[in-house]
């Protein structure tokens, strides 16, 4: 099972993308748990994730978030603006899987 955590300012806009990633994963028969939270909750929930995807609006926090993720051996990156802006679940899933396979 792949565990994907999406983080943004409040977890609201990312929740739309969560649903689209879940649909994309179901189509591909990929077991995954996808959830969205506010970036401030990452330290509390990091143990529930294999990969953290950060919304472009909190890109400036990547260094701080990466420190937490590195301590827990969790990969992290900023979702490309085009994927986030279009709420493209297929490409977001591909992005997460690519990060895990690096």
Order of alpha helices (4+ residues) and beta strands (2+ residues): beta-alpha-beta-alpha-beta-alpha-beta-alpha-alpha
